[in-house]
Amino acid sequence: MIFGVLPVTRIWLYAFLLLGFSHSAFAQYACPPGYYSIGGGQDAGGFYGCAPLEGANQQEAAPVWESRWGAIALTNGAFGTVTGMASEAQASSAAMKQCDANSRQGGCQIGITYHDQCVALAWGDGQTSMWRSPDKADAESHAMKNCSAKTSNCQIYYSDCTYPEQVQ
């Protein structure tokens, strides 16, 4: 009889140990990085979950972009250009200064201002044409097309782009 009781006792002992180890396995609930395991045990009613670590998983602020301006100022036979300025007024002022420096007679005027895109200046026999577009090749194509419709010997004298700048 002793041999008959011993195997039943071993079965209960193995069952008890198995349940004890399996409970501790649940306490190691897998959470993603930046989180810690919560719940489990009698106080939580067997609930297991994850909670964020303090200061973790906070979304980064979205990038902040600011427009950048460009301008073309021109007069008879001279022009001035600028890109990457913080405002339209700054771009106009800088283009006027450059045009005045390039001109012997003065009289510069703003031909075009633009922001966050491209511009092209086509010059022909006594006529100019300026065009702005998100695409530089498109701006050049339209400037040439408009210049050629007004006069002959048109050429692209200037083209450039100014794009928004990430400030944060």
MOUR-V535884 format. One record per residue. N is the residue number from 0. RES is the residue in one small letter. PSI is psi in whole degrees, 0 to 359 (* if undefined). D_LAST is the distance of its C-alpha to the last C-alpha in Angstrom with 2 decimals. Layout:
# MOUR-V535884
N_RES_PSI_D_LAST + N_RES_PSI_D_LAST
This chain:
# MOUR-V535884
0_m_326_81.93 + 1_i_321_79.74 + 2_f_330_78.39 + 3_g_328_77.71 + 4_v_323_75.67 + 5_l_314_73.62 + 6_p_323_71.80 + 7_v_320_70.84 + 8_t_319_69.55 + 9_r_320_67.47 + 10_i_316_65.98 + 11_w_321_64.97 + 12_l_315_63.58 + 13_y_319_61.49 + 14_a_316_60.31 + 15_f_315_59.31 + 16_l_319_57.42 + 17_l_315_55.69 + 18_l_322_54.52 + 19_g_318_53.38 + 20_f_325_51.25 + 21_s_327_49.85 + 22_h_319_48.64 + 23_s_336_46.72 + 24_a_325_45.10 + 25_f_333_43.60 + 26_a_342_42.05 + 27_q_51_39.82 + 28_y_131_37.89 + 29_a_122_35.19 + 30_c_152_31.66 + 31_p_165_28.44 + 32_p_140_26.08 + 33_g_2_24.40 + 34_y_158_27.51 + 35_y_158_30.94 + 36_s_137_34.35 + 37_i_162_35.91 + 38_g_193_39.35 + 39_g_165_42.58 + 40_g_179_45.82 + 41_q_324_48.14 + 42_d_329_45.87 + 43_a_3_43.33 + 44_g_28_46.09 + 45_g_3_45.14 + 46_f_137_41.59 + 47_y_142_39.02 + 48_g_191_35.28 + 49_c_145_31.87 + 50_a_146_29.55 + 51_p_143_25.95 + 52_l_151_25.67 + 53_e_128_24.12 + 54_g_353_20.37 + 55_a_159_20.61 + 56_n_22_19.53 + 57_q_132_16.79 + 58_q_141_14.39 + 59_e_149_10.83 + 60_a_143_8.53 + 61_a_147_8.16 + 62_p_147_5.38 + 63_v_128_5.00 + 64_w_143_7.27 + 65_e_141_9.51 + 66_s_150_13.10 + 67_r_138_14.83 + 68_w_153_18.51 + 69_g_164_21.63 + 70_a_154_25.25 + 71_i_126_28.78 + 72_a_145_31.47 + 73_l_163_35.07 + 74_t_186_38.66 + 75_n_105_41.91 + 76_g_1_41.24 + 77_a_155_37.90 + 78_f_164_34.26 + 79_g_143_30.87 + 80_t_156_27.50 + 81_v_149_23.86 + 82_t_167_20.56 + 83_g_22_16.84 + 84_m_154_17.23 + 85_a_338_14.97 + 86_s_163_17.94 + 87_e_320_21.29 + 88_a_317_23.19 + 89_q_318_21.66 + 90_a_315_22.33 + 91_s_314_25.86 + 92_s_314_26.67 + 93_a_320_25.72 + 94_a_320_27.62 + 95_m_317_30.60 + 96_k_317_30.76 + 97_q_320_30.78 + 98_c_315_33.40 + 99_d_322_35.53 + 100_a_328_35.46 + 101_n_344_36.63 + 102_s_143_39.27 + 103_r_338_42.62 + 104_q_354_43.42 + 105_g_202_40.19 + 106_g_22_39.82 + 107_c_147_36.37 + 108_q_151_34.77 + 109_i_125_31.49 + 110_g_322_32.30 + 111_i_143_29.05 + 112_t_155_25.40 + 113_y_157_22.84 + 114_h_143_19.17 + 115_d_37_17.28 + 116_q_193_20.60 + 117_c_163_23.50 + 118_v_154_26.56 + 119_a_144_30.02 + 120_l_118_32.85 + 121_a_139_36.39 + 122_w_132_39.27 + 123_g_201_42.94 + 124_d_89_46.23 + 125_g_6_45.23 + 126_q_151_42.58 + 127_t_161_38.83 + 128_s_133_36.62 + 129_m_146_32.83 + 130_w_140_30.86 + 131_r_147_27.22 + 132_s_156_26.10 + 133_p_339_23.26 + 134_d_128_25.49 + 135_k_315_26.70 + 136_a_323_30.14 + 137_d_317_30.58 + 138_a_316_29.83 + 139_e_317_32.35 + 140_s_313_34.90 + 141_h_322_34.88 + 142_a_316_34.99 + 143_m_317_38.00 + 144_k_314_39.66 + 145_n_322_39.48 + 146_c_314_40.60 + 147_s_334_43.47 + 148_a_337_44.61 + 149_k_330_45.08 + 150_t_183_46.34 + 151_s_175_47.13 + 152_n_37_45.79 + 153_c_141_42.14 + 154_q_152_39.55 + 155_i_117_35.79 + 156_y_336_35.07 + 157_y_139_31.30 + 158_s_142_28.55 + 159_d_172_24.85 + 160_c_151_21.55 + 161_t_128_18.27 + 162_y_159_15.35 + 163_p_151_12.06 + 164_e_133_9.22 + 165_q_122_5.78 + 166_v_348_3.84 + 167_q_*_0.00
